Structures are given as C-alpha cells and as structure tokens.
Amino acid sequence: MNYENFKLELQEEIQANFLDHIDFISETVNIANQTLDKVTLHFEGHFLTPAIYPEKLYEEYGKGFSVRDISDNISISIAKTMMEQPEIQELTVENAKKHIMFSLVNKEYNKELLALCPHIDVYDMAAIPRWHISAEESFLVDKNIMQTLKLTREELLMIAKKNTETANYKCREMTEVMKEIMLKNGIRQEVVDEIVPVFQTPFYVITNENYFDGSCVILSNTFLQKVSEQLGAEELYIFLFSRHEMLVANPKLPFEPKDLKSMVVEVNGNSLAITKEDFLSNSVYKYNARNFILSICDDKELFHDKGRKKENLKKDSGKGRKI
C-alpha cells in the first residue's frame, strides 16, 4: 500500500473508533529537525485538536503492523489525552510570564521553523520560545502569538530568558541516572548492578525536573555556576547530545577536544541512543564560570567565543557573549 492510500485508510479507521465526527486537516510543518506531513484532528464539539504524523506511522506499517493496529493504538492515545487534557491558559501577558521558556533546536536543520518565530542564536543552535501547557506539552510561540500578546520581540525573549534562567534543574552523576532509567524500564536490580559500572564516571547529566527540553539549562548562568561549584571546576566541558538533557565534565580530566568531538559524533550517529527529532548538536562547548562565557570548539580544536549573534537583551561586557 502506498503512502497516500495508507493515510486515507488510517483516517477512516480512526474515525470508526469515535462517535463524534472528525475533520482531518493536513498540512506540512517544520518540527524538531524535520519537515513532516501533519494531520490535525478536529472533533466536533471539542476544543482539543490532537495531531498525528502519518509519515512516522507509515514507517510502523512498513515494519509489519496493520493499519487497524496502528489506528487502534492512536485512538487509545487520543482518547486518553482528551480525558486528561491539561488546562490551556489564556493567551495573556500575565500567563506568558509564567509559561514561556526557551527550547533549543539545531539551527541548520530548522531554518524554516526559525523564520516563524523570534529566537536567539547559540552558535550552531537556536533558542526558541515555547509556551509550556504541562510538564511535557508545549507549543511554539510564533510571530502571530507574539502579536496577539502585543509583545515586542525583545520583551518576549526576555520573558523566556528569565523563566529559563530560574527554572528547576538538577545535576547528577551519569551512572546514577543510567541505573534509575533502567530500573524504571523494568530491568531487575541485579542486572542493573552487573551492567552499570560501579565506579563513578567523569560525566554528569543536567536536565530539568521533567526530563523534557532540559538542554535549555545551558542558558542558565545561575545553575551553571552551581554545577561549577559542585564539580570544583572553573570551567566545564558541555555536550548537547539531545534537546532533553546535556552532559558536563571537568576539563582538567585527561581529554583531548578531538576525542570528545569523536565521542559526540559517534553517540549522535547511533539512532538507538539519539532519535532524529531529539538531535541537537555535534559540537563540544566549554563554559567559563569565572567569566560567565560559553565557547565552542572549532575545527582546529580551539575553543573560541566568536560567531554568536549579539542580542540586545542586556548589555554585554568583556569578550564574547555573556549568556
């Protein structure tokens, strides 16, 4: 079955699972490093409009799953979402000050997305404002929403920056995090203890309380200063494998920048470790806690703080952009 026929049959199967009439609205959207076919489901009499991405579901079909099985799984998920839907806050400046934060995306893979919204360049990444409805649900604050709020670009970015700066983050040793994830996935304690090394690694995982869009912590001087104190280091190596978390290490450890770069590329090239939609950067960064400066490792294995676009969110001083 070709893609278009799959898409039509999928919509028919989903409709058959619900009593309310559904209008299926198709459009092409740019999200998380990809341009995808998006179908929004408008249920008669309901405010919530869930969306599906048929191209991703077509991949499941290619793996041997039937259209009926796929539609049933989607329908169950939609029904659950509609019953547990979070309250969507009114689009007011007061609510914006509580719910808008930055999310990081890869700049090269999201050029069309970045044209739709105000953002801040962070070397090969960009920080975009998102309105967080719940712990794991948010929507892009584009130029249209900015106009609805009657905010200037600078005002909107300042709100996102303030909330990102003061959010709750945590820094934990990597093996501790690995054990927790494996136990949550049902792996027995004895197996976890055998797989995960008993010694402490030089890497620490930083994310937010929800493990969702936690990489934006790189924009929080407040927390990076705390991490610097925790590790007893004036400088930190930073690795942004995924949009949801970042790794840090003490540069005093015996690592060569080229080896770190190779490690990052290797991890990002493993689809089992990092999905395409979560990919963020192949770069290695360094944070100087004394000067509050973030730098990037270039092709010559030298760290520099040039190349970041200046933003008039607050005055800069010294060399480089103070984040």
N, C-alpha and C positions, 0 to 999 in steps of 0.2 A: 504494500500500500504506500503510495507516495505521500509526501508531507501534507499537501492541501486536503486530500481525502481523509487523512488521519485527523487533521484539525477539525473538519466538519463532523466526522463521526464522534470525536471526543466531546464536542459541544452538545451533540444530540444525546449522548449517554449521560452527560452531566445534567442536562435539562430533565431527563427522565427520572432522575433521583430527587427532584424537588417539585413540590406542588405549585409554588409561585412561578410566574413567568419570568424568564431571564433574557435580557438583551445582552448579546455578546458584542462588545465594541473592540475592534482590532486597531492597533497602532504599532509603529516601530519606535522603540525607546532606547536610550543610551543609559545603561546601568552597569556599575561595577566592572569596568574594563571590557564591556561587550555591547554590541548593538543587537537587540533581540526583538522578536515578534511578541508583543504583549496583548493579551485579551482580558479586558476588564468585564466583570460580571455585574450587571445592574439588575438587582432583584426588585420586582415590583413591590412597592410599599416598604422597602428597607433603605436606610441611609448608607449602610456599609456597602462598599463596592470592592470585593476581593478581586485579585488578578492572578492569572496563570500565564506561564511562558511555554507555549506549545512546543517550541524547538527543543527545550530540555526534556519535555515529556516524550517527544518523538525518539529521543535517544534511549529512553526506557523501553519504548516499543521495539526498537532495534535490538535490544538485549533479550527479547522474547516475552515481555509482558504483554498481555492482551489489552485492547482499548478498554474493555469492561473493567478489568482490574485497576487500570490507571485512573479511570473516571471514578470508580468507587472510592479509591484512596483520596483523590482530590475532593470528592463530595463530602467525605467524612471530615476532612481537614477544614473545609469551608464551613460546614455546619457547626463545628466546634468553635471556630473563630467568631461566627456570628453570635453564638451563645455567650462567649466570653469576651466580646469586643470591649476594648478599653474606651473610656470616655475621651472623645476627641475635643480638645479645648477650643474655645472660640478664638478666632484669629484677631487678637488684640495685642497691643504693645506690652501690656501688663503680663499677659500669658507668654509672650515671646521672650521676655526677660527671664522666665522660669524654665523654658523648654528648649531653647535653641542652643545647640552646641556644634562644634566642628567635628567633621569626619574627614579622614584622609583618603585620597584616591591617587592612583598613578596618573601623572599629568599627560603622558604620551598616549595612553590608551583611552583617555576620557576627554579629548578635545571638544567634542560636540556637547558633552554634558557641561563642561566648564563655560561654554558660551551661553548657557541658560541661567547661570547664577553668579553672584559675586563670590569671589574666593581670594585666598592668599597663596602665593607661590611659596613652596618649601622645597627648593632645589628641584628634584625630579618628581616631586609630589605636589599636590594642592590640597588646601584645607577648605572644605565646602561647608556651608551652614545647613544643618538638618534639624527639624522640629521633632523632638522625641515625644511620642504618644505614650509609650510604655518602655519597659526595660529593653525590649528587643524589637520595637517597632518605631519607625520614624519616616518622615518624608522630606524631600529636598525643598529648601526654601529658595525658590527661584525668583527671578526678577518680577514676575507677576504678583507673587505673595509679598515681596518687598514693597511693591506699590500699594497693595491692599493695606498693609500695615502703616503706610505713609512714613517709612523709614528711609533715610539715605543709605547708600552703600556703606559708608563709614560707621553709621550708627548700628546697622545690622551686624557687621563684622565685629564691632566692639562688644556687642551682647554675646555673640558666640565665643569670642575670646575670653571674656570674663567667666562665663559658665564652664568653659573648658579648663581654665586655669584653676578653678576652685572645686572641681568635681572630685569624687572619692576614687582614689586609685590605690593599688596595692602592689608591693614588690616582694616576690617570693623566690626562693632558690628553685632552680629548674626541676631537679629530681622530685622535690616535694609536690610540684604541680603535676608532673607526669604520673606519680602514684595516685594522686587524687582523681585524675581523669580516668585512669584505668579502673579504679575501684568503682567509679560512677557508672562505667560501662559494663559492670558485672564480672570483671576479672577477679578471681579469688586472691586473697591477701598473700598466700604463699607463692602464687605465680608472680604477682607483682614484685614481691621481695626478691625473687630469683632473676627477673628481667631487668629491673631498675638497679643501677649500681648503688652500692651502699655508701660510697664516698661522695663528697659534695663536689658539684661541678663549679666551674668559674662563672657560669651564666645564671642570670636572674631574669624572671619573667615579670613584666609590668603590664597590667591591664586595669580595667575598672571593675566595679563590683559585679557587673553582669556579664563580663567577658564578651562584650559587644561594642564594636567600634572603639576599643580601648587603646589603639595606637595613637589616638589624638593626645595622649599623655605627653608626647614629645613636645607639645606646645605649652606645657605647664612648667614654667620655671620653678614654681613653688614646690612641686613634687620632685622634680629632678634634683633640686637642692637636697631634699630629704634622702633620696637614693644615694647621692654622693656621700652624705654623712654616714648612711648605713653601710656602704661598701668601703668607707675610709679612703676615698679617692677624689682628687680634684678634677679628674677627667673620667669620662665614661665612653666606652665603645657602645654604639647603638645599632641594632639590626632590626629592620622593619619587614619581617617576613610576611606578615598578614595585617589586614586592617583592624584586626581584633586585639592584637597584643604586640609588644615589642620585647626584645631581649637586650640586656645590657651586660657588660663585662668590664673589669678593671684593665685599662691599657697597660698597666705595669706588668701584667702577665706576659709570658713569652709568646706573643702572637705577632706574626707579620701581616700587614694590611692585605697583601696579595693572597695569603692563606685564608684570611677572613672573607675576602671577596669571593674566593672559590667556594667556600662553605655556603655562603648565602645563595649563590647561583645554583649550587647543587640541590639545596633544600627546596628552593623555589621551582626547580625543574622537576621535582617529584610530585606528581598530581595527587598522590596519596597523602602527602604532607600539607600541601597548599593548593587549594582549588583555584581555578582561573578567576572566579569572581572575587576572591579574597586577596589575590596578589597585590602587593603594594610597591615594593622596590627591591632592586638587586644591589643597592648601594650600601656602603658602610659609612656610618656617621660617627662623629666624636662631639661630645658635649663638654665644654669647659665650665665647671661650676664656679670658678673664681670670677670669670669674665662674663658669664651668662651667654656664651656664644656657642651656636651649633655650627659645625663644619662638616664637609663631605669629603670622602676620599676620591681623588680623581684618577684618571687612567695611569698617571705616573706614580701612583701610590702615595701621593702627598695630600694632606688634609688642608683645605682652604675654606674660607667663609665668603668667597666671591660668588657671584652668579645668582644670588637671591634677589628677587624684585623687592624694592623698598616699598613699605606700606606706611601711610600716614596715620596709623592708628595711635601712635605715640612717638615722641621724639627719640631718635637714635643717638647714641653716643659711642665713641670709641670705634674700633674697627669691626666691620661686619654688622649683621642684623641681630639685635637683641630680641629674643623671642619671649 
